[in-house]
Amino acid sequence: MFLEFDHENSIFDFFYYLYYSDKKVNKDKAWDLMVEFIMNLYYYMVYQDYVRLVKFFNRDFLVSPNDNNIPIRIALLNSLNLIGELNNSIPNKENIYRIFHAIVGGNEDNVKKYCLSLIGQSSTSQKQITKKHLEFAQRYINEKKL
């Protein structure tokens, strides 16, 4: 047995069942609907707070759409172990930067500085592949695996 609501006055019908109904069954069902609604609302609010907290505490790991694409692309290629393979097989390290420049595009000097930060040579410029780039690349690859 379900409660019947008039589409035009459904809130009035709900409160009628909750407070003025003569049948205890109707009151119990209306009360169950109210409890279910409040629980769903509470779960939604807790989930939204959780999402806000995760974004606040993990700000370093979030990559926004405005971030530069070149370090993310290089981090993706690094996660696929392309840098390690090229580092082992190509004796002239300058060719590694040129290969990466051909793949990702952009300014060759910037690509070289980003690659230096991954190969292990210290780059003093601000062009660094950071932990958030590597984390984003690994998450992206993990999402695409079958």
N, C-alpha and C positions, 0 to 999 in steps of 0.2 A: 504494500500500500504506500503510495507516494502522496506527498502534499501537492495540492493543486493551487497554482498561482495565476491570477489574472495578469495579463501582460501589461495592462495600463496601470495597475495598482499593485505590483508585485511586492513592494516594500511594505505597504499596508497589510497585505495578506500575510506576509511573513511575521510581522509583529502581532497580528491577530492570532495566528497559530501559536506564537511563543507565549503570549500573555492571557488571551481571552478564550482560548479553545476549551471546550468542555471535555474533550477526549485527552487523556494522558498520553496516548500514543502520538497524537499530533504535536503536543508540547515537546515530547522527547525527540521527535524527528526534527522539529524546528531548532531545538537546542543543539542537536548533533550537527545540523547545518551551520549554526553559528560557530560552534567550536572548530569545525573543519575550516571555515573561512578564516578565523583568527589564526589558526595554526599555519595555514598556507601563507597568510600575510606575514606572520612572524618569520617563517622560513625564508621568504623572499627578502625581508629586511636584513636578516642575518647574512644571507648570501651576498647582498649588495655591499654590506659593510665588509665582508670578507674580501670581495673583489677590490674595494678601495684600499684596504690594508695591504693586500698583496702588491698592488701597484705602487703604494707608498714605500714599502720596505724594499722592493725589488726594482727600484727606479733605474739602477745601473744595468739591469738585464733587459729593459724594455727598449726596443728599437722603434722609433717613431717614423712615420712616412717621410718626414723631412730630413732624416739622416742621409748622409752621403752614401750612394750605392756602391762606390768602388771598394771601400773596405769590407763591406758585406759580401760582395762578389769574391774578393780575394780570400775572405774567411771561409766561404763555401768551398772554394778550390782547395784550401788548406785542409778542410775537414774531409775532403775526398782523397787526401794524401798526395795531391799532385805536386805540391812543393817538395815534399820528401823525395818523391820519385825523380823529379827534375834535379834536385840538389845532389842526388847520388849518381845520376847518369850524365849530367852535363858538366864538363870541367870548367868552362868559362861562366862564372856567375852572372855576368852582364847579360848573357843570353836568356837567363831565367826571367829577368825583368822585362825583356823585350817580348818574350812569349806571353807573359801575363798582361802586358800592355796590349798585345794583339787580341787577347781574349776579352778583357774587361773594358778596354778603351780608356778614355780620359787622358789626363796629363801624364806623360811618361815619367817626369820627375816625382810626381805624387805616388805613382804606382811603385816606383823604385823605393821610395821611403817606406811605404806600407810593407813591401816585401822584405826590406831590411829588418823590420820589427819582427817578422815571422821566422826569418832564417837564423836569427840569433845574434846578428851583429847589432850593436847598439846604435839606434837612430835617435839623435837629439832633437829632431823636429817634432812638431805636434802631430804629424802623420803617423799614427800608431794603430795597429789592430788591437783593440781592447778586448777585455773579457766578455763584454756584452756582444761584440761582433761574433766572437767564437761561439758563445752560447746560442745566439740566434741562428747561426749557421748549423749547429748540431741539432737544434730543435727542428729546423726546416728540413734537414735531411731525414731525421727520424720520422717526421710526419709523412714523407714521400715514400718511405720503404714499404714494401708489401709484405 
